[in-house]
Amino acid sequence: MRNNRNSLPERRWFLGLAIVGLVGAAVFIVVMILTSDSSLICPTEPIYGEMPKAQARVQEDYNPTTIQLKAILHYATSRIVPQQSLAEIKISFDVLKSMGRPCNFLVFGLGHDSLMWASLNPGGTTLFLEEDPKWVQTVLKDAPSLRAHTVRYRTRLRDADQLLLSYRSEPACGPEGAHLRDNVECELALHNLPDQVYETEWDLVMIDAPRGYFLDAPGRMAAVYSVAVMARGRKGSGVTHVFLHDVDRRVEKVYAEEFLCRKYLVRGVGRLWHFQIPPSNDSHTSQSFC
Ligand SMILES: C[S@@+](CC[C@H](N)C(=O)[O-])C[C@H]1O[C@@H](n2cnc3c(N)ncnc32)[C@H](O)[C@@H]1O
């Protein structure tokens, strides 16, 4: 009995200390969570790679967009996979991540990868340019939220070599003061695109179309030339990231070297080349794009 009476105050002390300890620990954990950056809560790689603390905090509130959820559903249930390999896709994926903000992303060609590109750029502008109006309808039937325009190309793959020779003697094609809108004289210029294409400063451009694997196909000559003109004409700060697919083909390679330039080639994986093209500050008359 005496033992029991003696141990009661001790137990109360012990209980009191335990409660104080638990409350203290809870307060400590809450304070740590509220004041830490995301690396404490999520010790694995943050969503957008390295970024300032303020930006990382915004990412804690990151919610998937509708298009991202649609993309998950689509790719989880589709047997058709995009044509680019994972290693190739990862090049533009890494650039989109590193920008840390919604981007202006222009994509030549609609396909099984379109929903993926749009969902990798949440909140940004992802615009597709497609040569085949029927294919536009087919793709938009399944993914009506994609923004796509039909483009009429004036070129044929069979004329690629001749176009490369003749553009040099056509002043309307020259790098100095080159322009696209209404430029009917230069056959390589995409002269009748929607205004939005000319009026937007594109951060990234993916050239994976038009078709260039048979002689009567449009080939990618005009796309490569026009993207070089857009990138050189950029007014804002920063470079234009240009990704060109199918560089195992001669025409893609030759046109890339003529207009996108070896010196701006920063990476190559599989059949994809990645260029970073700065705005042109040519104060003198330039004879070539590179
Ligand atoms: C090399 S594909 C690339 C398309 C897209 N980047 C992809 O990976 O699916 C270029 C062009 O082929 C055409 N194309 C691609 N898939 C097609 C299909 N299933 N049916 C009809 N045309 C298709 C489209 O005109 C498209 O712009």
The ligand as an ORCA input file, in Angstrom:
! r2SCAN-3c Opt
* xyz 0 1
  C       7.217     11.526    -88.507
  S       5.514     11.858    -88.204
  C       5.761     12.493    -86.607
  C       4.509     12.693    -85.908
  C       4.652     12.698    -84.404
  N       5.772     13.514    -83.971
  C       4.734     11.300    -83.834
  O       5.771     10.933    -83.259
  O       3.745     10.585    -83.916
  C       5.214     13.218    -89.276
  C       3.858     13.290    -89.919
  O       3.387     12.019    -90.279
  C       1.971     12.074    -90.332
  N       1.439     10.990    -89.478
  C       1.987     10.522    -88.381
  N       1.266      9.481    -87.891
  C       0.238      9.309    -88.738
  C      -0.858      8.416    -88.793
  N      -1.021      7.463    -87.876
  N      -1.733      8.549    -89.801
  C      -1.579      9.497    -90.730
  N      -0.554     10.386    -90.743
  C       0.335     10.291    -89.753
  C       1.536     13.433    -89.865
  O       1.308     14.259    -90.997
  C       2.757     13.890    -89.093
  O       2.857     15.263    -89.021
*
